[in-house]
Amino acid sequence: MDEVDHATRLKLLNALKYIVKRSTGVVKFFTTARMDTDILINLETFRRVELQPDDNVSDINRFVESSVQSAIDDSRLLHGDVPDDLKVEICDVLRFRSKGM
């Protein structure tokens, strides 16, 4: 949501609020965004689930290690010839730069 330009974002937020207000049934929507003030204000009446970077650490670790190993096994990374210490370093850098996302 935060990557949508400001004018379009406001139109989208207003449209979501309108749909929920006018609906006779249950309306659910899922969006992701950084905690920008205008987004928080416009969505304050809706239930919100917040994720913090630390919430994803184990998932990110598994994903990074699996992806790197897959790239090695498929010879997409250094033709499959990756020393263990380099593999560890690659995984560490990817985890660090993911910043929990």
Stockholm file with secondary structure:
# STOCKHOLM 1.0

chainA/1-101         MDEVDHATRLKLLNALKYIVKRSTGVVKFFTTARMDTDILINLETFRRVELQPDDNVSDINRFVESSVQSAIDDSRLLHGDVPDDLKVEICDVLRFRSKGM
#=GR chainA/1-101 SS CTTSCHHHHHHHHHHHHHHHHHCSSCCCCCCCCCCCHHHHHHTTTSCCCCCCGGGGHHHHHHHHHHHHHHHHHTTCSGGGCCCHHHHHHHHHHHHHHHTTC
#=GC SS_cons         CTTSCHHHHHHHHHHHHHHHHHCSSCCCCCCCCCCCHHHHHHTTTSCCCCCCGGGGHHHHHHHHHHHHHHHHHTTCSGGGCCCHHHHHHHHHHHHHHHTTC
//
